[in-house]
Amino acid sequence: MTTTIPLAILAFRGGCPVTEAYLSSLNRHGLRPAVILAVDYVGDGAKAAKLQCLLGTYLSAKLLRRWRNRSARIAGDLADRLQQDYAVKLRPGHEPAFKASADRVIHLTVKDYTDPRLREAMRACGAEAFLYCSGGRVPAVVFEEGFRILHIHPGVVPHVRGSDGLLWSILARQRAGSSCFYMDAGIDTGRLIATAEYPIPSWPGLDVDPDVLYNALIHCYDPHLRASLLIDVLKGPGQNGDLAHMPSTKQAYDGGHYYTMHKALRDRVLSHLCA
């Protein structure tokens, strides 16, 4: 039996393994989001802006989605090794089956997160709670609308905020971690709903280039941790179905704010996972 939950999935298409992890885990646990906003986007950066000038928003967003999907692909044997303990097997670089995963799917194309068409679609879809499936910082203008946006971050806040949360968690806390909170305009500072920590992963003898392993972790391992916490939140005790007003607490102001990990340090952390 499948239960539809009052949740809208904000799925920014192209190379986002978290979306597939969420949808697959929801399906496995008999849950189905009411709506998916499947968003094609151009994004930031000089190359994206130049492409948009040449092709327009619609065509450039479609082309960039295909490029992002190709860039996200992981060799099958490596993907299998990193996911050996999980029932759901992610396929990085492949689009999830949106139509089979929700009651409704709304397709739209936008320039970036600030595009008013995104906010218009969010208002019109009828949902009160949204689940953000991408990375980066959502601009403040989105929160001026009063949207309640859930996010699952790869690190326990307030201790590990910012970029490369999985690796900084392993280094600083000796555990992998994740946090579910309502987003605000800050960097991982929203009202906290739940956290979880997990043993450091280990793949003894795995011989792979550090850059390849880093990409594989982001696409084949980290999304499983996030999806696990999502299910814990949605099926937890006391869950009454009001996903826009779940019990939450204000985060402590002080915490750990981390930037992208330097490659030399990153490679050292990764080497310990394969020792």
Salt bridges, closest charged atoms under 4 A:
GLU20 OE2 - ARG91 NE 3.26
ASP40 OD2 - ARG13 NH1 3.63
ASP40 OD2 - LYS62 NZ 3.20
ASP40 OD1 - ARG65 NE 2.82
GLU95 OE1 - ARG13 NE 2.78
ASP103 OD1 - ARG32 NE 2.69
ASP112 OD2 - LYS111 NZ 3.27
ASP115 OD2 - ARG117 NH2 2.71
GLU145 OE2 - ARG119 NE 3.55
GLU145 OE2 - ARG123 NH1 2.97
ASP188 OD2 - HIS153 ND1 3.43
GLU197 OE2 - ARG173 NE 2.83
ASP211 OD1 - LYS263 NZ 2.94
ASP211 OD1 - ARG266 NH2 2.55
ASP222 OD2 - ARG226 NE 2.80
ASP242 OD1 - HIS245 ND1 3.16
ASP267 OD2 - LYS263 NZ 2.99
